[in-house]
Amino acid sequence: MNQKAFISKLDDAPWAASDKNPGLKYKLLIDASKAETDGFSFGILQLEPGASLLPHHHDPQESYFILEGEGLMYLAGTEQQVGSGSVIYIPRSHQHGITNTGSEPLVFIWTFPTDTWSEVEYCYQ
C-alpha cells in the first residue's frame, strides 16, 4: 500500500448513530475506508447522559481516551469511574462497556489496530 500522510478536521466527518446503543453516535476519523491507512483506525464517540455502549467484546485490542464528561467503565466484572483525561486499555476479547453517568455528553476517542473499524465484530452479552 502506498500510504500518504493527511490532515483532516473533526467537522469533515459525518456523525453515525448506533441502532444497538440509543444515545450513542460516532465519527470515523482515520479509517482505510476513508483514506489509505494500514493497521490503524481511530474515531470519536459521544454518549448522551444516561446512554451506554453495552457490554461487549471483540478480537482486537482497543484504547479509549476520555475527552469530556464522566462515566462508569465496565471491564470484565469490575466497574470504575472515568472522566476527562482517563486512558483505558482493553485487551483482546475482554468484556467491556461504558455508561454516561453525568449530565453532559461523554466524549472519547477510540483506536483499533485494524485497517477499518468495520473489521471489528462486536459480540454483545
Secondary structure, 3 states (H helix, E strand, C coil): CCCCCCCCCHHHCCCEECCCCCCEEEEEEECCCCCCCCCCEEEEEEECCCCEEEEEECCCCEEEEEEECEEEEEECCEEEEEECCCEEEECCCCCEEEEECCCCCEEEEEEECCCCHHHCCCEEC
